[in-house]
């Protein structure tokens, strides 16, 4: 197995992030610092990241979390802010699938399955993300809505067309298929409506539902298979059976 894939399966990071960790010289195999993500390793090798031993985890899990405002969607934060992984006591190391801004609330996934995370975040699969945005200025005119539906020119290029409807004056439901930084906020600002609050309510086939803010639930095996199908991955029968309560 390639080293980057090994780290992803071990729950260290997504495969793409693992490649960066390796190139930074933070990974050793035996006593050798390895800089090549394609280096072949297996579970018998002494693999360490930042001096800590890494081993393949027996089971892969995915949690759906309702992230509150003020929580950052990383596994660690150098500024001492609360991180989203602290919301789940899973007994295994988890990391987020993508990111939400600190002031954005709602659905984010945590997993130790680096392969699944990598697939879900890869641009080629265009996994839909649905948001509810409260915007400044009240009622949004049809022309602004049409611009969002057609695609908006931003500093990093034109966005793909979005599905947009005005739930009530000044409240928009938007579904996008890209994962650019602060994309929904920038799109709304581009059509003259600054975002006051933003909540993600769906990701791929999953909906936030009634998970309380700050809580999480373990996905069922069926839900994980649906996610894998979204990311064009082979279903994995090793997914742990769900617990029937909120954490």
C-alpha positions as CSV (number, residue, x, y, z in Angstrom):
1,X,0.0,0.0,0.0
2,X,1.3,3.5,-0.8
3,X,2.3,5.5,2.2
4,X,-0.2,8.3,1.6
5,X,-3.0,5.7,1.4
6,X,-1.7,4.0,4.5
7,X,-1.9,7.3,6.5
8,X,-5.4,7.9,5.1
9,X,-6.6,4.4,6.1
10,X,-5.0,5.0,9.5
11,X,-7.1,8.1,10.1
12,X,-4.3,10.5,10.1
13,X,-5.7,12.7,7.3
14,X,-7.3,12.6,3.9
15,X,-5.0,11.2,1.2
16,X,-4.4,14.6,-0.2
17,X,-3.5,16.1,3.2
18,X,-1.4,13.0,3.9
19,X,0.7,13.7,0.8
20,X,1.5,17.1,2.2
21,X,2.4,15.8,5.6
22,X,4.8,13.4,3.9
23,X,6.5,16.0,1.8
24,X,7.0,18.2,4.9
25,X,9.3,15.5,6.2
26,X,7.1,14.6,9.2
27,X,6.8,10.9,8.4
28,X,9.3,8.2,9.1
29,X,9.4,4.5,8.1
30,X,11.7,2.7,10.5
31,X,14.4,5.4,11.1
32,X,14.2,6.9,7.7
33,X,12.4,10.1,6.8
34,X,10.3,9.4,3.8
35,X,9.3,12.2,1.4
36,X,7.7,10.1,-1.3
37,X,3.9,9.5,-0.8
38,X,4.1,6.6,-3.2
39,X,6.5,4.6,-1.0
40,X,5.1,1.1,-0.4
41,X,4.5,0.2,3.2
42,X,2.3,-2.3,5.1
43,X,1.1,-2.8,8.7
44,X,4.4,-4.5,9.6
45,X,6.4,-1.3,9.0
46,X,7.2,1.1,11.8
47,X,5.4,4.2,10.4
48,X,5.4,7.3,12.5
49,X,4.1,10.9,12.1
50,X,5.8,13.6,14.1
51,X,7.3,10.7,16.2
52,X,4.0,9.1,17.0
53,X,3.4,5.5,15.8
54,X,0.6,5.1,13.2
55,X,-1.4,1.9,12.8
56,X,-4.3,0.9,10.6
57,X,-7.6,1.2,12.4
58,X,-9.9,-1.8,12.5
59,X,-13.1,-0.1,11.6
60,X,-14.1,3.0,9.7
61,X,-16.8,5.3,11.0
62,X,-18.6,8.4,9.8
63,X,-20.4,10.9,12.1
64,X,-22.8,13.6,11.1
65,X,-22.3,16.7,13.3
66,X,-24.4,19.8,13.7
67,X,-21.6,22.4,14.1
68,X,-22.3,25.4,16.3
69,X,-21.0,28.9,15.5
70,X,-17.5,29.6,17.0
71,X,-16.3,26.1,16.5
72,X,-13.6,25.6,13.8
73,X,-13.8,22.6,11.5
74,X,-10.2,21.3,12.0
75,X,-8.8,18.6,14.2
76,X,-6.4,21.1,15.9
77,X,-6.3,24.9,16.3
78,X,-3.2,26.9,17.1
79,X,-5.2,29.7,18.6
80,X,-6.9,27.5,21.2
81,X,-10.4,27.8,19.7
82,X,-12.9,24.8,20.1
83,X,-12.6,22.3,17.3
84,X,-15.3,20.2,15.7
85,X,-13.6,16.9,16.5
86,X,-14.1,17.7,20.2
87,X,-17.9,17.3,19.7
88,X,-17.6,13.5,19.2
89,X,-16.0,11.0,21.6
90,X,-15.6,8.2,19.1
91,X,-12.6,6.4,20.6
92,X,-10.8,6.8,17.3
93,X,-9.1,9.7,15.7
94,X,-11.5,11.7,13.4
95,X,-11.0,14.5,11.0
96,X,-13.5,16.7,9.2
97,X,-14.6,16.2,5.6
98,X,-14.0,19.6,4.2
99,X,-14.5,22.8,6.2
100,X,-17.1,25.3,7.3
101,X,-16.3,28.8,8.4
102,X,-16.2,29.3,12.2
103,X,-19.4,31.4,12.1
104,X,-21.2,28.9,9.7
105,X,-23.3,26.3,11.4
106,X,-24.8,23.0,10.4
107,X,-23.9,19.7,8.8
108,X,-20.3,18.6,8.7
109,X,-19.0,15.0,8.5
110,X,-16.2,13.6,10.7
111,X,-14.5,10.3,9.8
112,X,-11.4,8.2,10.1
113,X,-11.9,7.0,6.5
114,X,-9.4,9.0,4.5
115,X,-10.4,7.4,1.2
116,X,-14.0,8.3,1.6
117,X,-13.2,11.9,2.6
118,X,-10.9,12.3,-0.4
119,X,-13.6,11.1,-2.8
120,X,-16.3,13.3,-1.3
121,X,-14.2,16.4,-1.5
122,X,-12.8,15.8,-5.0
123,X,-14.1,18.4,-7.4
124,X,-14.8,15.8,-10.2
125,X,-17.7,14.3,-8.2
126,X,-19.6,17.6,-7.6
127,X,-21.1,16.5,-4.4
128,X,-24.1,18.8,-3.7
129,X,-24.1,21.0,-0.6
130,X,-27.3,22.8,0.5
131,X,-27.3,25.9,2.6
132,X,-29.8,28.3,4.1
133,X,-28.6,31.8,4.1
134,X,-30.1,34.9,5.8
135,X,-29.0,37.9,3.9
136,X,-28.9,41.6,4.4
137,X,-31.3,43.8,2.5
138,X,-34.4,41.8,2.9
139,X,-36.3,40.7,-0.3
140,X,-33.9,39.4,-3.0
141,X,-35.0,40.5,-6.4
142,X,-35.5,38.0,-9.3
143,X,-32.5,39.4,-11.2
144,X,-30.2,38.6,-8.3
145,X,-31.6,35.1,-8.0
146,X,-31.1,34.5,-11.7
147,X,-27.5,35.6,-11.5
148,X,-26.9,33.1,-8.7
149,X,-28.6,30.4,-10.8
150,X,-26.5,31.3,-13.9
151,X,-23.2,31.5,-12.1
152,X,-21.5,34.5,-10.5
153,X,-18.1,35.9,-11.5
154,X,-15.8,35.9,-8.5
155,X,-12.1,36.8,-8.2
156,X,-11.2,33.1,-8.6
157,X,-13.5,32.6,-11.6
158,X,-17.1,32.1,-12.4
159,X,-19.1,29.8,-10.2
160,X,-21.1,26.9,-11.6
161,X,-24.9,27.4,-11.7
162,X,-26.6,27.1,-8.3
163,X,-30.0,25.9,-7.4
164,X,-31.6,28.9,-5.5
165,X,-35.0,29.7,-4.1
166,X,-36.2,32.4,-1.7
167,X,-37.8,30.6,1.2
168,X,-39.1,33.9,2.6
169,X,-37.9,37.5,2.1
170,X,-34.2,37.7,2.8
171,X,-33.8,33.9,3.4
172,X,-32.3,31.9,0.5
173,X,-31.8,28.1,0.1
174,X,-28.8,27.5,-2.2
175,X,-27.4,24.2,-3.5
176,X,-23.9,24.3,-4.9
177,X,-21.6,21.6,-6.3
178,X,-18.3,23.3,-5.6
179,X,-16.2,23.7,-2.5
180,X,-14.5,27.1,-2.9
181,X,-13.6,29.0,0.2
182,X,-16.5,31.1,1.6
183,X,-18.3,30.5,-1.7
184,X,-21.9,31.0,-0.7
185,X,-21.0,34.2,1.2
186,X,-19.0,35.6,-1.8
187,X,-21.8,34.7,-4.2
188,X,-24.4,36.5,-2.2
189,X,-22.2,39.5,-1.8
190,X,-21.5,39.6,-5.5
191,X,-25.3,40.1,-6.1
192,X,-25.6,42.8,-3.4
193,X,-26.7,40.8,-0.4
194,X,-24.2,40.3,2.4
195,X,-24.8,37.0,4.4
196,X,-25.9,37.6,8.0
197,X,-26.0,33.9,8.9
198,X,-25.3,30.7,7.1
199,X,-26.2,27.1,7.9
200,X,-25.5,23.9,5.9
201,X,-28.5,21.6,5.9
202,X,-27.5,18.9,3.5
203,X,-24.4,17.3,2.1
204,X,-24.8,14.8,-0.8
205,X,-27.6,12.4,0.2
206,X,-27.5,13.4,3.9
207,X,-29.7,16.0,5.6
208,X,-29.1,17.6,8.9
209,X,-32.5,16.6,10.2
210,X,-33.1,16.9,13.9
211,X,-29.6,16.5,15.2
212,X,-29.3,19.2,18.0
213,X,-26.7,21.9,17.6
214,X,-23.4,20.7,19.0
215,X,-24.4,17.0,18.8
216,X,-23.6,14.2,16.4
217,X,-24.9,10.9,15.3
218,X,-23.1,7.9,13.8
219,X,-24.2,7.2,10.2
220,X,-25.9,3.9,9.5
221,X,-24.2,1.4,7.1
222,X,-26.9,2.2,4.5
223,X,-26.1,6.0,4.8
224,X,-22.4,5.3,4.4
225,X,-23.0,3.1,1.3
226,X,-25.1,6.0,-0.1
227,X,-22.1,8.4,0.5
228,X,-19.8,6.0,-1.2
229,X,-22.1,5.8,-4.1
230,X,-22.1,9.6,-4.2
231,X,-18.3,9.6,-4.3
232,X,-18.3,6.7,-6.8
233,X,-16.7,4.3,-4.3
234,X,-17.2,0.7,-3.6
235,X,-19.5,0.0,-0.6
236,X,-17.6,-1.4,2.4
237,X,-19.4,-3.9,4.5
238,X,-17.0,-3.3,7.5
239,X,-18.9,-0.1,8.6
240,X,-19.9,-0.3,12.2
241,X,-23.6,-0.7,13.1
242,X,-25.2,2.5,14.3
243,X,-25.9,3.5,17.9
244,X,-29.4,4.8,18.4
245,X,-28.7,8.0,20.4
246,X,-27.3,11.4,20.0
247,X,-23.9,12.0,21.5
